[in-house]
């Protein structure tokens, strides 16, 4: 799952995909403000056991990955959703 414009919706969708047994990774493409609402959505990712949560840009509490790592993540997945 790639969060490009609606970060909170992307987190909800990613958590929902795990219900059907899908292995899900999550990538933020832009820095986000860590608000209470954001934290609630982020908890969904944790509760749903989303495997990898990372970011293309640095922000509080998230691992940053390089462009090379991002391209490898995309190449290794069966499909990707961009929200």
DSSP file (Angstrom, degrees, kcal/mol; ACC not computed):
  #  RESIDUE AA STRUCTURE BP1 BP2  ACC     N-H-->O    O-->H-N    N-H-->O    O-->H-N    TCO  KAPPA ALPHA  PHI   PSI    X-CA   Y-CA   Z-CA
    1    1 A X              0   0    0      0, 0.0    26,-2.4     0, 0.0     2,-0.5   0.000 360.0 360.0 360.0 132.3    0.0    0.0    0.0
    2    2 A X  E     -ab  27  82A   0     79,-3.2    81,-2.7    24,-0.2     2,-0.9  -0.968 360.0-150.5-115.7 122.3    1.3    3.4   -0.9
    3    3 A X  E     +a   28   0A   0     24,-3.0    26,-1.9    -2,-0.5    27,-0.3  -0.810  34.7 151.1 -91.8 105.0   -0.1    6.4    0.8
    4    4 A X  S    S-     0   0    0     -2,-0.9    -1,-0.2    24,-0.1     3,-0.1   0.785  75.0  -8.3-105.4 -36.6    0.2    9.3   -1.7
    5    5 A X  S    S+     0   0    0      1,-0.1     2,-0.6    78,-0.1    -2,-0.1   0.652 130.2  44.1-133.6 -37.4   -2.7   11.7   -0.9
    6    6 A X     >  +     0   0    0     77,-1.7     4,-2.4     1,-0.2     5,-0.2  -0.739  61.5 174.9-117.1  82.3   -5.1   10.3    1.7
    7    7 A X  H  > S+     0   0    0     -2,-0.6     4,-2.1     1,-0.2    -1,-0.2   0.881  76.0  49.4 -57.4 -46.7   -2.8    8.9    4.4
    8    8 A X  H  > S+     0   0    0      1,-0.2     4,-1.9     2,-0.2    -1,-0.2   0.901 112.6  47.3 -65.8 -40.5   -5.5    8.0    6.9
    9    9 A X  H  > S+     0   0    0      1,-0.2     4,-2.6     2,-0.2    -1,-0.2   0.903 110.0  53.9 -65.7 -40.5   -7.7    6.2    4.3
   10   10 A X  H  X S+     0   0    0     -4,-2.4     4,-2.5     1,-0.2    -2,-0.2   0.891 107.6  50.7 -61.4 -39.2   -4.7    4.3    3.0
   11   11 A X  H  X S+     0   0    0     -4,-2.1     4,-2.2     2,-0.2    -1,-0.2   0.903 110.6  49.0 -65.5 -40.1   -3.9    3.1    6.5
   12   12 A X  H  X S+     0   0    0     -4,-1.9     4,-2.1     2,-0.2    -2,-0.2   0.917 112.5  47.5 -65.1 -42.4   -7.5    1.9    7.0
   13   13 A X  H  X S+     0   0    0     -4,-2.6     4,-2.0     2,-0.2    -2,-0.2   0.924 110.5  52.0 -64.8 -44.0   -7.5    0.0    3.6
   14   14 A X  H  X S+     0   0    0     -4,-2.5     4,-0.9     1,-0.2    -1,-0.2   0.918 110.3  48.4 -59.2 -44.3   -4.1   -1.6    4.4
   15   15 A X  H >< S+     0   0    0     -4,-2.2     3,-0.7     1,-0.2     4,-0.5   0.901 110.2  52.9 -62.5 -40.2   -5.4   -2.9    7.7
   16   16 A X  H >< S+     0   0    0     -4,-2.1     3,-1.2     1,-0.2     4,-0.5   0.848 100.0  61.5 -64.7 -34.7   -8.5   -4.2    6.0
   17   17 A X  H ><>S+     0   0    0     -4,-2.0     5,-1.2     1,-0.3     3,-0.9   0.797  94.9  62.5 -63.6 -27.5   -6.5   -6.1    3.4
   18   18 A X  G X<5S+     0   0    0     -4,-0.9     3,-1.9    -3,-0.7    -1,-0.3   0.723  85.6  75.4 -71.8 -19.1   -4.9   -8.2    6.2
   19   19 A X  G < 5S+     0   0    0     -3,-1.2    -1,-0.2    -4,-0.5    -2,-0.2   0.848  95.8  49.4 -59.2 -33.5   -8.4   -9.6    7.2
   20   20 A X  G < 5S-     0   0    0     -3,-0.9    -1,-0.3    -4,-0.5    -2,-0.2   0.219 127.3 -98.3 -93.2  14.4   -8.2  -11.8    4.1
   21   21 A X  T < 5S+     0   0    0     -3,-1.9     2,-0.2     1,-0.3    -3,-0.2   0.573  71.5 151.2  84.7  10.0   -4.7  -13.1    4.9
   22   22 A X      < -     0   0    0     -5,-1.2     2,-0.6     1,-0.1    -1,-0.3  -0.526  48.2-126.7 -74.4 140.1   -2.8  -10.8    2.6
   23   23 A X        -     0   0    0     -2,-0.2     2,-0.4    27,-0.1    27,-0.1  -0.797  36.9-165.4 -83.5 122.6    0.7   -9.9    3.5
   24   24 A X        -     0   0    0     -2,-0.6    27,-1.5    25,-0.3    28,-0.7  -0.929  18.7-172.9-122.7 134.3    0.7   -6.1    3.5
   25   25 A X  E     - c   0  52A   0     -2,-0.4     2,-0.4    26,-0.2    28,-0.2  -0.838  15.8-147.3-113.9 159.3    3.5   -3.5    3.5
   26   26 A X  E     - c   0  53A   0     26,-3.6    28,-2.5    -2,-0.3     2,-0.4  -0.993  11.6-172.4-136.8 132.4    2.9    0.2    3.8
   27   27 A X  E     -ac   2  54A   0    -26,-2.4   -24,-3.0    -2,-0.4     2,-0.4  -0.983  12.1-153.0-128.3 122.9    4.8    3.2    2.4
   28   28 A X  E     -ac   3  55A   0     26,-2.5    28,-2.7    -2,-0.4    29,-0.4  -0.779   5.4-168.1 -85.9 134.8    4.3    6.9    3.1
   29   29 A X        +     0   0    0    -26,-1.9     2,-0.3    -2,-0.4    -1,-0.1   0.521  70.0  31.5-101.9  -7.0    5.3    9.1    0.2
   30   30 A X  S    S-     0   0    0    -27,-0.3    -1,-0.1    27,-0.1    27,-0.1  -0.982  91.7 -92.3-145.1 156.8    5.2   12.4    2.1
   31   31 A X        -     0   0    0     -2,-0.3     2,-0.3    27,-0.1    28,-0.1  -0.388  44.5-159.9 -65.9 145.7    5.8   13.6    5.6
   32   32 A X        -     0   0    0     28,-0.1     2,-0.5    -2,-0.1    28,-0.2  -0.908  22.1-110.5-127.4 155.6    2.7   13.7    7.8
   33   33 A X        -     0   0    0     -2,-0.3     2,-1.6    26,-0.1     5,-0.1  -0.743  30.9-131.5 -82.0 128.8    1.6   15.4   10.9
   34   34 A X        +     0   0    0     -2,-0.5     2,-0.1     4,-0.1    -1,-0.1  -0.646  44.5 163.5 -85.9  88.7    1.4   12.9   13.7
   35   35 A X     >  -     0   0    0     -2,-1.6     4,-2.5     1,-0.1     5,-0.2  -0.406  55.7 -98.7 -95.8 174.6   -2.0   13.9   15.1
   36   36 A X  H  > S+     0   0    0      2,-0.2     4,-2.0     1,-0.2     5,-0.1   0.918 126.4  50.5 -60.0 -43.9   -4.3   12.0   17.4
   37   37 A X  H  > S+     0   0    0      1,-0.2     4,-2.0     2,-0.2    -1,-0.2   0.911 109.8  50.0 -61.6 -43.6   -6.4   10.9   14.3
   38   38 A X  H  > S+     0   0    0      1,-0.2     4,-2.6     2,-0.2    -1,-0.2   0.924 109.3  51.8 -60.4 -44.8   -3.2    9.7   12.6
   39   39 A X  H  X S+     0   0    0     -4,-2.5     4,-1.9     1,-0.2    -1,-0.2   0.865 107.1  53.2 -62.0 -37.2   -2.1    7.8   15.7
   40   40 A X  H  X S+     0   0    0     -4,-2.0     4,-1.0     2,-0.2    -1,-0.2   0.924 112.1  44.6 -63.5 -43.9   -5.5    6.0   15.8
   41   41 A X  H  X S+     0   0    0     -4,-2.0     4,-1.1     1,-0.2     3,-0.4   0.880 110.4  54.8 -67.7 -37.5   -5.1    4.9   12.1
   42   42 A X  H  X S+     0   0    0     -4,-2.6     4,-1.7     1,-0.2    -1,-0.2   0.852 101.1  59.5 -64.4 -34.2   -1.5    3.9   12.7
   43   43 A X  H  X S+     0   0    0     -4,-1.9     4,-3.0     1,-0.2    -1,-0.2   0.844  98.4  59.5 -62.0 -33.1   -2.7    1.7   15.6
   44   44 A X  H  X S+     0   0    0     -4,-1.0     4,-2.2    -3,-0.4    -1,-0.2   0.906 102.7  51.8 -60.6 -41.4   -4.8   -0.2   13.0
   45   45 A X  H  <>S+     0   0    0     -4,-1.1     5,-2.4     2,-0.2     4,-0.2   0.912 112.4  45.8 -61.6 -41.5   -1.7   -1.0   11.1
   46   46 A X  H ><5S+     0   0    0     -4,-1.7     3,-1.4     1,-0.2    -2,-0.2   0.937 113.2  48.0 -66.7 -47.3   -0.1   -2.4   14.2
   47   47 A X  H 3<5S+     0   0    0     -4,-3.0    -1,-0.2     1,-0.3    -2,-0.2   0.828 111.6  51.4 -62.8 -31.8   -3.2   -4.4   15.3
   48   48 A X  T 3<5S-     0   0    0     -4,-2.2    -1,-0.3    -5,-0.2    -2,-0.2   0.429 111.1-122.4 -86.1   1.0   -3.5   -5.8   11.7
   49   49 A X  T < 5 -     0   0    0     -3,-1.4     2,-0.4    -4,-0.2   -25,-0.3   0.894  34.6-171.0  58.2  43.6    0.2   -6.9   11.7
   50   50 A X      < -     0   0    0     -5,-2.4    -1,-0.2     1,-0.1   -25,-0.2  -0.554  17.9-140.3 -64.4 124.6    1.1   -5.0    8.6
   51   51 A X  S    S+     0   0    0    -27,-1.5     2,-0.5    -2,-0.4   -26,-0.2   0.914  73.8  19.5 -61.2 -54.1    4.6   -6.3    8.0
   52   52 A X  E     -c   25   0A   0    -28,-0.7   -26,-3.6    -3,-0.0     2,-0.5  -0.975  57.3-178.7-128.8 125.1    6.6   -3.3    7.0
   53   53 A X  E     +c   26   0A   0     -2,-0.5    10,-0.6   -28,-0.2     2,-0.3  -0.985  26.1 144.6-121.5 120.1    5.7    0.4    7.6
   54   54 A X  E     -cd  27  63A   0    -28,-2.5   -26,-2.5    -2,-0.5     2,-0.3  -0.874  33.7-132.0-147.3 176.9    8.2    2.8    6.1
   55   55 A X  E     -cd  28  64A   0      8,-2.5    10,-2.5    -2,-0.3   -26,-0.2  -0.974  15.2-144.6-139.4 148.8    8.5    6.2    4.5
   56   56 A X  S    S+     0   0    0    -28,-2.7     2,-0.3    -2,-0.3   -27,-0.1   0.673  97.4  38.1 -80.4 -19.7   10.2    7.8    1.5
   57   57 A X  S    S-     0   0    0    -29,-0.4     2,-0.2     6,-0.1   -27,-0.1  -0.959  98.1 -97.8-130.8 148.9   10.7   11.0    3.5
   58   58 A X        +     0   0    0     -2,-0.3     2,-0.3   -27,-0.1     5,-0.1  -0.425  50.3 149.5 -71.0 136.6   11.6   11.4    7.2
   59   59 A X    >   -     0   0    0      3,-0.5     3,-1.4    -2,-0.2   -26,-0.1  -0.961  54.5 -59.1-155.5 164.2    9.0   12.0    9.8
   60   60 A X  T 3  S-     0   0    0     -2,-0.3     3,-0.1     1,-0.2   -28,-0.1  -0.093 114.1  -2.0 -50.2 124.1    8.5   11.1   13.5
   61   61 A X  T 3  S+     0   0    0      1,-0.2     2,-0.4     0, 0.0    -1,-0.2   0.696 103.3 107.5  76.1  21.8    8.5    7.5   14.3
   62   62 A X    <   -     0   0    0     -3,-1.4    -3,-0.5    -7,-0.0     2,-0.2  -0.996  66.7-120.8-137.4 136.1    8.9    6.0   10.8
   63   63 A X  E     -d   54   0A   0    -10,-0.6    -8,-2.5    -2,-0.4     2,-0.4  -0.491  27.8-135.4 -71.5 139.0   11.9    4.3    9.1
   64   64 A X  E     -d   55   0A   0    -10,-0.2     2,-0.3    -2,-0.2    -8,-0.2  -0.791  18.5-163.2 -97.1 137.4   13.0    5.9    5.9
   65   65 A X        -     0   0    0    -10,-2.5     2,-0.1    -2,-0.4   -11,-0.0  -0.873  17.6-116.8-118.4 154.3   13.8    3.8    2.8
   66   66 A X     >  -     0   0    0     -2,-0.3     4,-2.4     1,-0.1     5,-0.2  -0.313  30.3-105.4 -82.4 167.9   15.8    4.8   -0.3
   67   67 A X  H  > S+     0   0    0      1,-0.2     4,-2.5     2,-0.2     5,-0.2   0.873 123.2  54.1 -60.3 -37.3   14.5    4.9   -3.8
   68   68 A X  H  > S+     0   0    0      2,-0.2     4,-1.9     1,-0.2    -1,-0.2   0.911 108.6  48.1 -64.2 -42.2   16.3    1.7   -4.5
   69   69 A X  H  > S+     0   0    0      2,-0.2     4,-2.5     1,-0.2    -2,-0.2   0.894 110.9  51.7 -64.9 -39.1   14.6    0.0   -1.6
   70   70 A X  H  X S+     0   0    0     -4,-2.4     4,-2.4     1,-0.2    -2,-0.2   0.932 109.1  49.1 -63.1 -45.7   11.2    1.3   -2.7
   71   71 A X  H  X S+     0   0    0     -4,-2.5     4,-2.2     1,-0.2    -1,-0.2   0.876 111.7  49.8 -63.8 -35.3   11.7    0.0   -6.2
   72   72 A X  H  X S+     0   0    0     -4,-1.9     4,-2.1     2,-0.2    -1,-0.2   0.904 108.6  52.4 -68.2 -40.8   12.7   -3.4   -4.8
   73   73 A X  H  X S+     0   0    0     -4,-2.5     4,-0.7     1,-0.2    -2,-0.2   0.925 112.3  45.6 -58.9 -44.7    9.6   -3.5   -2.5
   74   74 A X  H >< S+     0   0    0     -4,-2.4     3,-0.7     1,-0.2    -1,-0.2   0.899 111.9  51.2 -67.1 -40.7    7.3   -2.8   -5.5
   75   75 A X  H 3< S+     0   0    0     -4,-2.2    -1,-0.2     1,-0.2    -2,-0.2   0.842 109.7  51.4 -64.5 -32.4    9.1   -5.4   -7.7
   76   76 A X  H 3< S+     0   0    0     -4,-2.1    -1,-0.2    -5,-0.1    -2,-0.2   0.616  96.1  85.9 -81.4 -12.8    8.7   -8.0   -4.9
   77   77 A X  S << S-     0   0    0     -4,-0.7     3,-0.1    -3,-0.7    -3,-0.0  -0.551  72.8-136.5 -94.1 156.8    4.9   -7.5   -4.5
   78   78 A X  S    S-     0   0    0      1,-0.3     2,-0.3    -2,-0.2    -1,-0.1   0.854  86.4 -12.2 -74.6 -37.0    2.1   -9.1   -6.4
   79   79 A X        -     0   0    0      2,-0.0     2,-0.4    -3,-0.0    -1,-0.3  -0.978  62.7-144.9-157.1 161.4    0.2   -5.8   -6.6
   80   80 A X        -     0   0    0     -2,-0.3     2,-0.4    -3,-0.1    -6,-0.0  -0.985   3.9-152.9-133.9 146.7    0.2   -2.3   -5.2
   81   81 A X        -     0   0    0     -2,-0.4   -79,-3.2   -71,-0.0     2,-0.5  -0.955   6.7-160.4-115.7 135.6   -2.5    0.2   -4.3
   82   82 A X  B      b    2   0A   0     -2,-0.4   -79,-0.2   -81,-0.2    -2,-0.0  -0.968 360.0 360.0-118.3 118.9   -1.9    3.9   -4.3
   83   83 A X              0   0    0    -81,-2.7   -77,-1.7    -2,-0.5   -80,-0.2   0.341 360.0 360.0-121.2 360.0   -4.3    6.0   -2.3
